[in-house]
Amino acid sequence: MLRGGIREVSPTGRIERPGSPAGSEGANRGRTGSGLSFDQVLAQISDRGSQPVKISAHAEARLRQRRIYLSSEDMERINRAVERMSEKGARESLLLMKDLALLVNVRKRTVITALDGQNMKDKVFTNIDSAMII
């Protein structure tokens, strides 16, 4: 018996679990607890890259506090940058754009915080695995 109670892969390529009759076609076979098939869940995960970048409440407060306004063109550039970083496997990134530094959670496609030129002087950025100048 393998990990997680999986016994073997049947000749049809299906994974048989203990207690499930081989070859039975239950209504929920291949479905997750949410009722989605594996293919549907995989498609949702693949589509995440096309979702727009979100601004966290903290980052939004910092942007307002520092009177930083992002245009739709700026958001497009940020979206493209996050997509490229995601393709490279980045997780937590520093984006430098104009006179602005953005810390981004790439997996969640979320801007965590924002600093303008005056506020980023003498700052140390930790817990990032990548940086990109856009």
Secondary structure, DSSP 8 states (H G I E B T S, - for coil): --GGG--EE-TTS-EE-TTS-TT---TTTTB-TTS-BHHHHHHHHHHGGGS--EE-HHHHHHHHHTT----HHHHHHHHHHHHHHHHTT-SEEEEEETTEEEEEETTTTEEEEEEEHHHHTT----S-SEEEE-
